Amino acid sequence: MLDPVWLKTFLVVAETRSFTRAAQRLGLRQSTVSQHIRKLEQASTQQLFVRDTHSVELTPDGEAMLGFASNVIDTIDRAMSYFTGTELRGRVRFGASEDFVAGPLPEILGEFRRSHPQVDLELTVALSGVLHEQLRAGELDLVLCKRQAGGDAAGALWTEPLVWAGRPGIELDPGDPVPLIAYPPPSITRARALEALQRNGKHSRIVCTSGSLNGLRAAALAGLGVVVFARSLVPDGLVELPEGHGLPDPGSVDFILSARRSALTGPAAALSEAIQAGAGRLHAAP
């Protein structure tokens, strides 16, 4: 017999390619995860993973088990929802700032979708300022975005320092205006960068404006200039610039999960709970 608990553990290990991350997501000890995989391999009489101290990879039999396990777990979930009558249905219009598109947010949304397959999830990715406006206009039900730090601290999921980032080895000429890469207005990080430079008497010039995270990253990797990010959200390939570059402290920013009061029921409430539960993954240090 293939225990569904083992199969569910197998699917999470296969997705994360890590026994440690699978244990964290499942809320289990790593030894328990290893035990589930060992029992599943014994029951199936096949090795499902090739693992060493650095990597975890599926074997050909593991790839085959992936399809079987997914079908079994999906069938059990549908059966439980049918007989308990607790399957959530409806629609949630969710907005997320550009900062999260390359991080763990898609993984969290994927988990939510698998847990609530009857919920229609409409995702809008935009600048934080735009998301705030759409929420106020009733165009979105729930948004995950930034706001200026120093307001209602109780409403923040977390507060994080802003840092200057650029490609490794970039050098700035202290006699020239600071070459700034930024989102277009009404970007909060753009505003904080310009405010910090003006407050410290430093001239700047916008060398690249892009509405996408990948655009900012590409410009910075090309060495066009420097850009401000929340510390945990500095994209791959870029580095936080040390104080020696003479750039002023851009301050900090709050990350908030905000909803229309009338919308925070049913699917929107469930998604809000899922994102709050995954907040630690969203701002984990890279």
C-alpha positions in Angstrom: 0.0 0.0 0.0 1.2 3.5 -0.9 0.3 5.7 2.1 -1.0 9.1 0.9 1.0 10.8 3.6 4.2 9.4 2.0 3.0 10.4 -1.4 2.3 14.0 -0.3 5.8 14.2 1.3 7.3 12.7 -1.9 5.6 15.4 -4.0 6.9 18.3 -1.9 10.5 16.8 -1.9 10.2 16.4 -5.7 9.1 20.1 -6.1 11.6 21.6 -3.7 14.5 19.3 -4.5 15.4 19.5 -0.8 14.5 17.4 2.2 15.2 20.5 4.4 12.8 22.8 2.5 10.2 20.0 2.3 10.3 19.6 6.0 9.9 23.3 6.6 6.9 23.5 4.2 5.2 20.4 5.7 6.0 21.4 9.3 7.8 18.1 9.9 11.2 17.1 11.2 13.7 16.4 8.4 14.1 12.9 9.8 10.4 12.3 9.4 10.5 13.4 5.8 13.4 11.0 5.2 11.4 8.2 6.9 8.4 8.8 4.6 10.6 8.7 1.5 12.3 5.5 2.7 9.0 3.8 3.4 7.7 4.8 0.0 10.8 3.4 -1.7 10.5 0.2 0.3 6.8 -0.2 -0.6 7.4 0.5 -4.3 10.7 -1.5 -4.3 12.3 1.3 -6.3 14.8 4.1 -5.6 12.9 7.3 -6.2 15.7 9.9 -5.5 19.4 10.2 -6.1 20.7 12.4 -3.2 24.0 13.6 -1.8 25.0 16.5 0.4 24.5 19.0 -2.4 21.5 17.9 -4.5 18.3 15.8 -4.6 17.3 14.5 -8.1 14.5 12.2 -9.2 15.4 8.8 -10.7 13.5 7.5 -13.8 11.2 5.6 -11.4 10.8 8.8 -9.3 9.6 10.6 -12.4 7.1 7.8 -13.0 6.0 8.0 -9.3 5.4 11.8 -9.8 2.5 11.2 -12.1 0.9 8.5 -10.0 1.3 10.4 -6.7 -0.2 13.6 -8.1 -3.2 11.6 -9.4 -3.7 9.8 -6.1 -3.5 13.0 -4.0 -5.8 15.0 -6.4 -8.4 12.2 -6.2 -8.2 12.1 -2.4 -8.6 15.9 -2.2 -11.6 15.9 -4.5 -13.2 13.1 -2.6 -12.7 14.9 0.7 -14.1 18.1 -0.7 -17.1 16.4 -2.2 -18.1 14.5 1.0 -17.3 17.3 3.5 -18.8 20.0 1.4 -16.1 22.4 2.4 -14.5 23.1 -1.0 -14.0 26.9 -1.4 -15.5 28.5 -4.5 -15.5 31.9 -6.0 -13.1 34.5 -7.3 -10.3 36.6 -5.8 -8.6 39.5 -7.6 -5.1 39.6 -6.2 -2.5 42.3 -6.9 1.2 41.9 -6.2 4.1 44.3 -6.7 6.9 43.6 -9.2 9.2 42.9 -6.3 7.8 39.4 -5.8 7.4 38.0 -9.3 10.9 36.3 -9.2 10.7 35.1 -5.6 8.6 32.5 -3.7 5.2 34.2 -4.3 4.4 32.0 -7.4 5.1 28.9 -5.2 2.7 30.2 -2.5 0.0 31.0 -5.1 0.5 27.5 -6.6 0.0 25.9 -3.3 -3.2 28.0 -2.7 -4.5 27.0 -6.2 -3.9 23.3 -5.5 -5.7 23.6 -2.1 -8.6 25.5 -3.6 -9.0 24.4 -7.2 -12.5 25.8 -7.5 -11.3 29.4 -6.7 -10.6 31.6 -9.8 -7.4 33.5 -9.0 -6.9 36.7 -11.0 -3.4 38.0 -10.7 -2.3 41.6 -11.4 1.3 42.5 -11.2 2.1 46.3 -11.0 3.8 49.0 -9.1 2.8 49.4 -5.5 1.3 52.9 -6.1 -0.8 51.5 -8.9 -2.0 48.6 -6.8 -3.1 51.0 -4.0 -5.1 53.0 -6.5 -6.8 49.9 -8.0 -7.6 48.6 -4.5 -9.3 51.9 -3.6 -11.2 51.9 -6.9 -12.6 48.4 -6.1 -10.7 46.8 -9.0 -8.8 44.4 -6.7 -9.8 42.5 -3.6 -6.3 42.0 -2.0 -2.9 43.4 -2.6 0.6 42.6 -1.5 2.8 45.6 -1.9 5.1 48.3 -0.4 4.3 51.5 1.4 6.4 54.3 3.0 7.7 53.1 6.4 6.8 55.0 9.5 3.0 54.8 9.3 0.8 52.3 11.0 3.3 49.6 12.0 0.5 47.3 13.1 -0.6 46.9 9.5 2.8 45.8 8.1 3.7 42.2 7.5 7.3 43.3 7.9 9.6 46.3 7.6 12.8 46.1 5.7 15.8 48.4 4.9 16.2 49.7 1.4 19.7 49.2 -0.1 21.6 50.4 -3.2 22.4 47.6 -5.6 24.4 47.2 -8.8 26.5 44.7 -10.7 29.6 43.4 -8.8 32.6 45.7 -9.1 30.7 48.8 -10.3 32.4 52.1 -9.5 30.8 55.5 -9.4 32.6 58.7 -10.1 32.0 61.0 -7.1 32.1 64.0 -9.4 29.3 62.8 -11.6 25.6 62.7 -11.0 24.5 59.3 -9.6 23.2 57.2 -12.5 19.9 55.9 -11.3 17.9 52.9 -12.6 14.3 53.0 -11.4 10.7 52.1 -11.8 8.5 54.8 -13.3 6.3 57.0 -10.9 4.5 56.3 -8.6 7.3 53.9 -7.5 8.0 54.1 -3.8 11.7 52.9 -4.2 12.2 55.6 -6.9 10.8 58.3 -4.7 12.9 57.1 -1.7 16.1 57.0 -3.8 15.6 60.5 -5.2 14.6 61.9 -1.8 17.8 60.5 -0.2 20.0 61.9 -2.9 18.5 65.3 -2.8 18.6 65.4 1.0 22.3 64.7 0.9 23.0 67.3 -1.9 23.8 64.7 -4.5 22.8 65.2 -8.1 21.4 62.3 -10.1 20.2 61.4 -13.6 17.8 58.7 -14.6 19.6 56.4 -17.0 16.9 53.7 -17.2 13.2 53.5 -16.4 11.4 50.2 -16.5 8.1 48.9 -15.2 9.5 45.4 -14.8 11.9 43.9 -12.4 13.7 42.1 -15.2 14.2 45.4 -17.0 15.8 47.0 -13.9 18.0 43.9 -13.4 19.1 43.9 -17.0 20.1 47.6 -16.9 22.0 47.1 -13.6 23.8 44.0 -14.9 24.8 46.0 -18.0 26.5 48.5 -15.6 24.2 51.4 -16.6 23.8 52.5 -13.0 22.5 51.7 -9.6 19.1 50.8 -8.3 17.3 50.7 -4.9 15.7 47.4 -3.7 14.5 46.0 -0.4 17.5 44.1 1.0 16.0 40.6 0.7 14.7 41.3 -2.8 18.0 42.2 -4.6 17.8 40.1 -7.8 20.2 37.4 -8.7 23.5 38.7 -10.2 23.3 42.0 -8.4 25.0 42.9 -5.1 24.3 45.3 -2.3 26.7 48.2 -2.6 28.8 49.0 0.5 29.0 52.4 2.2 32.2 53.1 0.4 30.3 54.1 -2.7 29.1 57.3 -0.9 25.4 56.7 -1.5 23.0 57.9 1.2 20.8 55.7 3.2 17.5 55.3 1.3 15.6 54.4 4.5 13.2 51.5 4.9 9.9 50.3 3.5 6.9 48.4 4.9 5.4 45.4 3.1 1.7 45.2 3.6 -1.2 42.9 2.7 -4.2 45.1 2.3 -7.8 44.2 1.4 -11.1 45.9 0.8 -12.9 45.4 4.0 -16.0 44.1 2.3 -13.9 41.6 0.2 -12.1 39.9 3.0 -14.3 36.8 3.2 -14.3 33.4 1.5 -11.6 33.1 -1.2 -9.9 36.5 -0.4 -9.7 35.6 3.3 -8.2 32.2 2.5 -5.6 33.7 0.2 -4.8 36.4 2.8 -4.2 33.6 5.4 -2.0 31.7 3.0 0.2 34.7 2.2 0.5 35.7 5.9 1.6 32.1 6.6 4.2 32.3 3.9 5.4 35.8 4.8 8.7 34.4 6.2 9.5 32.8 2.9 8.7 36.0 1.0 11.4 38.1 2.7 13.9 35.4 3.6 17.5 36.5 2.9 18.7 35.4 -0.6 
